[in-house]
Amino acid sequence: MKMRFTALVIVLMLLTFALPFAAQKKAGRYTPPIFDDTCLFPHDYTNKYYALNGIEAPNILGRHDGNDFLSVIGASSNPSHNNVRVLVTLPAYGENGEIRFWAPLGEINEFGFINDQNGTTAKDIASFSPMYVFPNANDPGLAAFTNMRQAALIDDSNLGYYYKSNPLGLRSIIVVNFTDKAFNTKEGMYLMNLMKKKNGAALDDTPIIKSFTDLQEMAKADLISLQPRAANSFPQIGGSYLLSVPIPFTGKSSAIAPDSFLFTVTKKGVPLEGEAMFVTQFGCLQKYGSYCY
């Protein structure tokens, strides 16, 4: 009887340790629902999904592989995804100056579009959804999004008139630089100072441009140039078009994965005063699952 009791205790002890271990193994195989995998856990897409949307996947420049310190290997419940989850997040302004976050998937040049109707549609979508970038003066506008004087500006105001959606976050890249008039004329200096007082200073002490209205005003006064980003003779550095995942999607509950990180413009290791809200709101999305107001 004593031996039976002892055996029963041992079995119960084994079960006590085995059940949590089994639960941990089951939790390790948990795959989030499709919405979370698309928004909370952005992934690279399969070659088939890229092709269906007009993109030659092998020609994507800077595509994540899960071992580049900007992404990891992670399963997804979304059949359009592969197993590469993107960790790096970048900030941007919307056309009205609203806060936007996005995950980069890579860049393409002209040869990145398939030569069929899907490729033509993809190129049209990119043209209707420009991203304006602001490189440092010593950057020719061809490097990746790592040497900017401020956050990018996204304009989706024209997309809805032509296409209902932009599944691959395709964007033409437009490089914004200041002209000589901005620095060498009284009118230019006056308008530059007004814009700086309103929006704050960029990394090079030029004014931050936070909305499409700001962009139009500066362009109308001939204080900035707007040039499509030229294809680089060294394709591994950058392309003329961007692939991205918006975070979060408009009108949905939003959050950012705990292991994601923000890459934003800093000066001596400190975020720009005029763009500190990006860091604050990124932290709120990551910690609380919503913006802080």
Secondary structure as the mmCIF struct_conf table of DSSP 4:
data_model
#
loop_
_struct_conf.conf_type_id
_struct_conf.id
_struct_conf.beg_label_comp_id
_struct_conf.beg_label_asym_id
_struct_conf.beg_label_seq_id
_struct_conf.end_label_comp_id
_struct_conf.end_label_asym_id
_struct_conf.end_label_seq_id
HELX_RH_AL_P HELX_RH_AL_P1 LYS A 2 GLY A 28
TURN_TY1_P TURN_TY1_P1 ARG A 29 ARG A 29
HELX_RH_AL_P HELX_RH_AL_P2 ILE A 34 CYS A 39
TURN_TY1_P TURN_TY1_P2 LEU A 40 LEU A 40
BEND BEND1 PHE A 41 PHE A 41
STRN STRN1 HIS A 43 TYR A 45
HELX_LH_PP_P HELX_LH_PP_P1 THR A 46 THR A 46
HELX_RH_AL_P HELX_RH_AL_P3 ASN A 47 LEU A 52
TURN_TY1_P TURN_TY1_P3 ASN A 53 GLY A 54
STRN STRN2 ILE A 55 ILE A 55
HELX_RH_3T_P HELX_RH_3T_P1 ALA A 57 ASN A 59
STRN STRN3 LEU A 61 LEU A 61
TURN_TY1_P TURN_TY1_P4 GLY A 62 GLY A 62
BEND BEND2 GLY A 66 GLY A 66
BEND BEND3 ASP A 68 LEU A 70
STRN STRN4 SER A 71 ILE A 73
BEND BEND4 SER A 77 SER A 77
TURN_TY1_P TURN_TY1_P5 PRO A 79 SER A 80
STRN STRN5 HIS A 81 VAL A 86
STRN STRN6 VAL A 88 TYR A 93
TURN_TY1_P TURN_TY1_P6 GLU A 95 ASN A 96
BEND BEND5 GLY A 97 GLY A 97
STRN STRN7 ILE A 99 ILE A 108
HELX_RH_3T_P HELX_RH_3T_P2 GLU A 110 GLY A 112
STRN STRN8 PHE A 113 PHE A 113
BEND BEND6 ASN A 115 ASP A 116
HELX_RH_AL_P HELX_RH_AL_P4 GLN A 117 PHE A 128
BEND BEND7 SER A 129 SER A 129
STRN STRN9 MET A 131 VAL A 133
STRN STRN10 PRO A 135 PRO A 135
TURN_TY1_P TURN_TY1_P7 ALA A 137 ASN A 138
BEND BEND8 GLY A 141 GLY A 141
BEND BEND9 ALA A 143 ALA A 143
TURN_TY1_P TURN_TY1_P8 PHE A 145 THR A 146
BEND BEND10 ASN A 147 ASN A 147
STRN STRN11 MET A 148 MET A 148
BEND BEND11 ARG A 149 GLN A 150
STRN STRN12 ALA A 152 ILE A 154
TURN_TY1_P TURN_TY1_P9 SER A 157 ASN A 158
HELX_RH_AL_P HELX_RH_AL_P5 LEU A 159 TYR A 162
BEND BEND12 LYS A 164 LYS A 164
TURN_TY1_P TURN_TY1_P10 PRO A 167 LEU A 168
STRN STRN13 ARG A 171 PHE A 178
HELX_RH_AL_P HELX_RH_AL_P6 ASP A 180 ASN A 184
BEND BEND13 THR A 185 THR A 185
HELX_RH_AL_P HELX_RH_AL_P7 LYS A 186 ASN A 199
STRN STRN14 ALA A 201 ALA A 201
TURN_TY1_P TURN_TY1_P11 LEU A 203 ASP A 204
BEND BEND14 ASP A 205 THR A 206
STRN STRN15 PRO A 207 PRO A 207
HELX_LH_PP_P HELX_LH_PP_P2 ILE A 208 ILE A 208
BEND BEND15 SER A 211 SER A 211
HELX_RH_AL_P HELX_RH_AL_P8 PHE A 212 LYS A 220
TURN_TY1_P TURN_TY1_P12 ALA A 221 ASP A 222
STRN STRN16 ILE A 224 PRO A 228
HELX_LH_PP_P HELX_LH_PP_P3 ARG A 229 ASN A 232
BEND BEND16 SER A 233 PHE A 234
TURN_TY1_P TURN_TY1_P13 PRO A 235 ILE A 237
BEND BEND17 SER A 240 SER A 240
STRN STRN17 TYR A 241 ILE A 247
BEND BEND18 PRO A 248 PRO A 248
TURN_TY1_P TURN_TY1_P14 THR A 250 GLY A 251
BEND BEND19 LYS A 252 LYS A 252
TURN_TY1_P TURN_TY1_P15 PRO A 258 ASP A 259
STRN STRN18 PHE A 261 LEU A 262
STRN STRN19 THR A 266 LYS A 267
TURN_TY1_P TURN_TY1_P16 LYS A 268 GLY A 269
STRN STRN20 VAL A 270 PRO A 271
HELX_RH_3T_P HELX_RH_3T_P3 GLU A 273 GLU A 275
HELX_RH_AL_P HELX_RH_AL_P9 ALA A 276 TYR A 288
BEND BEND20 GLY A 289 SER A 290
#
